[in-house]
Amino acid sequence: MILVNHADIIDDLKARGLVHDSTDAEALRTRLSEGAVSVYAGFDPTADSLHVGNLVPLLLLRRFQEFGHRPVALAGGATGMIGDPGGRSSERNLLDRETLDGNLAAISGQLRRLLDFSDGPGQARLVDNRDWTEPMGVLDFLRDVGKHVTVNTMLAKESIRTRVESDAGISFTEFSYMLLQANDYRHLHDTLGVELQVGGSDQWGNITAGIDLIRRTSGAHVHGLTVPLVTQADGSKFGKSVDGAVWLSAERTSPYAFFQYFVNVDDRDVERFLLQLTLLSLPEVSEVMAAHGAAPEKRAAQRVLAHAVTALVHGSEEADRAAGASQGFTRTAAELSPDEWTDLAASLPVIELSGADIGRDLVEILADNGAVGSRGEGRRLVAQKGLSLNDAVVAEGTTLEAADFFHGCWAMVRRGKKQRFVLRSTV
């Protein structure tokens, strides 16, 4: 952990484009300069994994930790049962307790991997708001929290106002989410001395509600800071790939696919993503971009970005393996060594084949193993020249032969431009 002037983090965040809103910026800077501050961000377990869109607020906690402050990561076991109405046009489906518990355990592990929980003055804390929310009765909640917040104030918040004005409206359940999050801030302030809540810009209304609740109940002055929501230069949503969301879970998005997502980012986005999604210093980012500008066709900046983010999420070993697999695709299948094939098999979906598959129609093999949705879909891909075997376009009626395997056991199928499958023969 890097310990430097506590207040320098504000300058660092601004240089990275990571300050969207803050309460009383000068007062916050002054407080940060006085010594270590406890700062928290919340993450609701609405799925069994966080996604790359969660990385900016999560790394924001890590940045505060590296500047000597104390991060508190909140896994929202209680708020996850309700669902934040912000950014949604309709009600969330409520999760059952078993699903919620599974999701909570999964994202807690991801939070632990990205923060430093070792003993020390900046040790991270992981808390679950269900621990203090469930014991609170409804009458206690109405008296201790609801009494201090006016409906007028809540309706003025953009996340609430947008839903109220929509055709779908908003239920009392989701309307109460803001109060639950406000109470989280109050509880963490009272028990852990938290003085700063951070989050994405869509959380501003919830954060200021908590600040106001603390002021009304204890007279204390606390702070809030939000970061911009990450977008892509072409207008597409950050964190979306051809196949859907890009998850932090290796089971949902393989380290190789995760790496490839960042290798393929637009040149217009790469510097901003290096600044906001990695822990590279500002001078290091400048150096990477200078080299990239001299030879942009090499996509060196994208490769630095992909390796840095993959290493943060999956570890350096997986990042190295994914980088090796990615480099393998700059050559033909025939040029790959046995070790490179092994690395690919650790990074890509593998279809295990036996002697009975030799001589069979390739499309049938792929359909039987889920590489295409059906034999009909596979044949349509063949007709559109969207399927290849070992870098050669597959023709109608192509069968898989022993001669198609390199080093006695390896072959590669590509579907479309990006989806790849390793075929491994046990013959």
N, C-alpha and C positions, 0 to 999 in steps of 0.2 A: 504494500500500500504506500502511496506517495503522500507525504505530509507536507503541505506548503501553506502559505498564507490563506487562511480560511476564506477570506472575502474574494480572493482571486477567481473563484469559481464563477462569479457573475460575469466577469470579463470573458472567461473561457466560453461560457454558454452563449453569450451574445455573439462572439466571433464565430461560433458554430451555427448560428441561426436558430438557437434553441430557447429563445425567450419570446413567448407570445403575449402573455399578460402576467402582471405581478401586482401585489398590493403594496403600495407605498415603497417604491423601488429603493429610495435612499435609506429608509428605515430598515429595510431588509438587508441592504449592503452593510449598514452599520452593525446590525445584530450579528451577521456572519463574521465580521471582522473582530468581534469581541471574544470569539472562541467557538468550540464545537457546538453544533445545533443538531437536535434530533429531527429528522425529516422523514415523512412517510408518503407512500403511494399505495393505492389499492388495486387489486386484480381479482375480478370476479371469476369463479370457476364455471362459466357458461358452457365450456367444452372440456375435454380431457387433455387439452394442451393449450398453451398460449400460442399466438401466431406472431409473425414478424412485425405486425403493427404495434404489438405490445413492447417491442424492444426499446423504442425511444424512451418512454417513461421508466422502464426497468433499468436501462443504462443510465438514466438520469440519477437514480438512486446510487448506482455504482460510481458515477462521477462525483457526487457529493461525498461518498465514502473515501474516494481517492484524494479529496481535498481536506480530509480530516474530520468530516462530519459523521453522524451516526444514522445509518439508514434503518428504517422500519418498513418491512414489506408486509402488507396486509392481504391475506388470502380471504376473500369475502364469502365465507360459509353462510352468513346471514343474508347479505345483500344479493348473493347469487341465487337465493331462493325467490327473490322478488324480480330482479332485472331492472337495469337502468333504462329509463325511457329515452335518454338522449341518443340522437342519431337514428331513431327507429320511427317508422310510420305506423306500426301496429304493435299489439301486445306480444310479449314473449310467451312461449309455452313454458309453464312452470315445471321445473325438474323435480323428480321424486328424490327422496332422501338418499337412497342407495346410489343413484347416478351422481348426485351432488357430492357425496363422500368420495366416490372414485375420482371425480374431476378434481376435487380439492387436493387429494393426495398427489395426483399427477402434477398439477401446476406448482404445488409446494416444492416438489423436487426440482422443478425448473428454476424457481426463484432461488433455491439454495445453491444451484450451480453458478449463478451469475453474480452473487454477492459473497463477501468474505465474512464467514461466521466464526472465524478463529478468535480466541481471546484477545482482548486489547481494547483501548479506549474507543476505537471506531467500530467495534463488533456489531454486525448486523443483527437485527431481530426479525423473527417471523411470527406473526400473530394471526389469529382467526377471529373475525368479529362475531362469530356465532357464540364464542365463549362468554361475551358480556351482553349480547342481545337476547339470546334465548331465555336467560333467567329473568329478564325484565317483563313484568306483566303489562298488559295493555293500558291499564289505568296509570301505572307508573310512567309509561312512555308518554301518554297524553299530558300528564301533569308536568313531568320533568323536561320534556322536549317540545311537544306540540304547543304548550302554553307560550313559548318564547318565539314562535315563528308565525307570522301572519299569512293568511292565504293570499293576500295581495302581493306580498313579497315573493311567494312561491310562483304565482302566476306571471310575475314579471321576468322570471328566469326563462331564457330562450328554449331550453329543452322541454320545459313544461308548456310554455305558451304555444309552441309549434304543434304539440300533440293535442292540446285543447282545441285548437283551431282546425285540426284535421277532421276528415269525415269519420275516422275510426275513433276519435276521442281518446281518453285515457282513463283507466280504472283507478279506483282509490288505492289499490295495491301499488301500482307503479308511481302514482302521485306521491306516495309516502316514501319512495326511495331516497329522495333528497334529505328527508329528516333522519333516516337511518344513517346515511353517510355523514351528516352533520354530527350526529351523536357519536360516530366513530372517532371523529377528530376530537371532540370534547373528551371522550374516554381516554384516548391516547395522550392528550395534553395533561389530563389529571394524573394518569398512572405512570407514564413514561417521559413526561416533560416534552412531548413533541411540540415544536413551535412553527413547523413549516409543512404544509401539504403540497405535493406536486402531482401533476398529471397532464393528460392531453388537454388541448384547448376546449374540447367538448365537456370537460369536467369543471369549468370555471364556475358555473352556477352552483354546483354541489359544494365546491371548495369554499366559496364565499358564504354559503349558508352555514357551514361549520365555523368559520371565523366569527360570524355574527352571533352564533349560539354561544360560543366561548365568551365573547365579550359580554353578552347579556347575563350569563350565569355566574361568571367569576370576575369579570372586569379585566381579564388578561388581554394583551394585544399579541395576536399571532399572525402568521403570514401565509400567503399562497402564491404559487408560481405555476404557470402552465407552459407547455411546449407546443409548437404547431403540430397539427396532424400531418403526417408525411404523405405527400402525393407524388405522382410521377409526371414527368414533363409532357408526356403524350396525353395526359388527362385520365389515364386508366388508374384504377385504385391500387395503391401500394399494397404489396403482400398478396397479390393475386397472380397465379400462373395459369397456363393453359388448362391445367387439371383442377384448378380451384385455389383455395387458400394455401399459403406457405406456412406450415406449422413448425414449432420448435421441437415437437416430438419426432424422433427418428422413425417411429412406427407409422406416423401419418405422412411425413415428408422425409424421405431418405436423406442422409447427409450429402450424397451426391446431387440429388435434385435440388436441395437447399443451396449448395455451392453453385450449381448451374444457374439458378434464379439470379444470383448476384453477378455472375460472369456475363449474363445477357442484359444487364441494365443499360439504359441509354447513356450515351456520352454526356448528355445534358444533365443527368442525375448523379453521375458517379462521384463528383467532388462533394456534393451535398451529403450523399450517403456515407462517404468516408468520414466526414465531419460529424455526422449525427448518429451513425450506427457502429462506429468502431471507437476504440480507446487510443487510437493513434494521436499523437500530439499535433498541434497546429503546424509546427515546422515540418513534421513528417508528412503530413498531408500535402503541404506545398511542394515538397520534394517529389512525392509520387506524381502529382499533377504536372510538374515540370517535365518529368520523364515521359509521361503519357502524351503531353502536347507535342513532343518531338517525334513520336511514332504512334499515333492513336490507333493505327490498324493492328497493332500488337495487343491492344486491350490490356495493357499492363496494369492500369489503375483498377479495372474491373477484377483482375485476378488478385490484386492485393486486397480489395474490398471483400471478395468472396472468401478468401482464406481467413481474413481477420474475423469476419462475422461467424463463419462456420466454426472457427476455433473457440470463439466465445461460447457458442451454443452447444457444440458437440465435442469440444476438446481438440487439441492440436493434432493428435494422431488421426482422428477422423478427417480433419481438414487436410492433412497431408495426403491421406488416401484418396479423398475426393479430388484434390488437385491433380494427383497422378492419373486418376481415371479420366479427368477432363482433358489432360494433355494427351492421353491415349487416342482421343478422337481427332487429333490433328494428323494421324496417320491411318493407313488402311488396316483392316483386321489382319491381313497377312503379315504386317510389319510388327505386330505386338508380340512381346516375349511371353513365356509362360507366367512369369511373375506379374506382368501387367494384366494378363487375363485374370489372374487371381485377385488383383486389386479391383478390377472391374466387377467381378462376381461379388465382392464385398460391398459394392456401392450400388449396383443395379439389380432389378428383379431378375431372378435366375429361373429358368425352366429346366427341370431335370428330365433327361430322356434316357430311354433304354434301347436295347437292340431291336425291340419290337417297333420302334418309331422309324427306323431306317427304311426308306422306300415309301413312307407314307406321304400323303399330300401335306405340304407345309401349312396351308391355311387350316386344315383340319387339326393339325397339331397345335397351332396357335390358339384356335378357338377352344379346344379341349383344356388348355392351360390358362385361359383367361387373358391372353395377350390381345385378343380381339373379342368383341362382345358376342359374336356368332360367326358361323361359317359364311353367312350371307354378307355380313359386314366385312369380313376378310376378303371376300371376292370383289366387293366394291372397291376396297383399297387397292387391290391388285389392278383392277381396271383403270383406276386413277393414277397408277404408278406411285402409290403411296406406301408401298411395302418393299423393303430390301433385305437381302440376305448377304452378309459379308460384303457390303458396299455395292452389290449388284441388284438392280431392280428385279423384283420377282415377277415372273410371267405366269399366266394362267396355267394351272396344272403342274406347277413346280413341285417336285418331291424332294424330301430331305435325304441326302446320301452321305455315306461315310466320308467321302472325299470333301464334304463341306466343312469338316471339323479340322481346326488347326491344332497342332501338338497332340493330336489324337482325341481331343475331347471338347474343344471350344469352338463356338460359332456365335455370330451376332445378327440379331434381327432389329431393324429400325422401322418404326411405324410413324409416318409423318416426318416432320423435321427434327423432333426432339426426343420422342419416346424410344428407348432402346431396351432390349432384353438380351441377356446372355443365355445361350443354349449350352448346357453341359451334358455331355454324353457319358454314361457309365459303362459303355461297351468295352 
